[in-house]
Amino acid sequence: MKAAYQTRYGAPDTVAVRDVPRPDPAADEILVQVHASTVTTADWRARASDFPSAAMWLPGRLVFGLFRPRHPTGGMEFSGRVVSKGANVTEFKGGDAVFGFAAHGAHAEYLAIKANGVVVPKPASISHKEAAAVPFGALSALVFLRDFARVQPGEKVLIHGASGGVGVFAVQFAKHFGAEVTAVASAANHDLLRDLGAVHVIDYRAEDFTQGETPYDLVFDTAGKTRFRDVKRVLAPSGVFLPIEFGLREAAQALLTARSRGPRVIVGISGDSKADLAFIAGLLERSEIRAVIDSTVPLDRIADAHARAATRHKRGSVVVEIRPQASGDAAA
């Protein structure tokens, strides 16, 4: 089968497509023919060994491989069809359209994944490309807003980096939870963000939201571009600063502010659960949330997808089309 393959850390062109053996599903796994995947922020950071802070370099290398990538084929998000399954699998059958989130290996024509992992039926109303653009951003946004920030109806929530892979879902989930959403992104993305549910939009190139007068109950930074010392002046007395990327400084601030009566910093790492993805699938099926696709490239141009994602100016998700679909594939 064809798969993206990387043997050393480096620039986008360190990822190339080659022939590798097709995996055989274990007794508790399904084999998915992958129709579409994406290159996420996590994918390009792993490829380049470029972590949010110097303190994260060694932990990152221990996870992804100390001297070279531990798993040469990356890729986390996927959508495709079940082509075979292990003897113990009862949840899925051949031909089922599924989508999900894997630790690695989705940048390939076939992916073996545990049936009880983060994989669920694909909503019939969306395409494989749309489905592949969902899990990473939607799961992160859901967990950060629901579990860490505990967003409540009527709260004022600001999303920084609102047009990115996590940001577009953060806007939608904040609205879903009843918050009044302010989205920070370039002016070119303002119409999109209003359509997704933002009530207010700020062009970060023209205005510094930390100098504004609006007190926010939550500032959710999905882009790693703000600091607590700047944000706290626009936080409500019990407001929360929630950075999706953090280092030792933010971890220390979270400990120091945990019991304070003033604004707090909360940090966390989102988990990925099958139940949460099933919940997200239901919202997609009912058109209560939707994917946003920045661009689509074929597998043999995956280096271009890495380069686009690494600009940090993508709009939603960069999709890698692995099995090109005929028109009208939304229900496939």
Secondary structure, 3 states (H helix, E strand, C coil): CEEEECCCCCCHHHCEEEECCCCCCCCCEEEEEEEEEEECHHHHHHHHCCCCCHHHHHHHHHHHCCCCCCCCCCCCEEEEEEEEECCCCCCCCCCCEEEEECCCCCCECEEEEECCCCEEECCCCCCHHHHHCCHHHHHHHHHHHHHHCCCCCCCEEEEECCCCCCHHHHHHHHHHCCCEEEEEECHHHHHHHHHHCCCEEEECCCCCHHHCCCCEEEEEECCCCCCHHHHHHHEEEEEEEEECCCCHHHHHHHHHHCCCCCCEECCCCCCCCHHHHHHHHHHHHCCCCCCCEEEEEEHHHHHHHHHHHHCCCCCCEEEEECCCCCCCHHHC
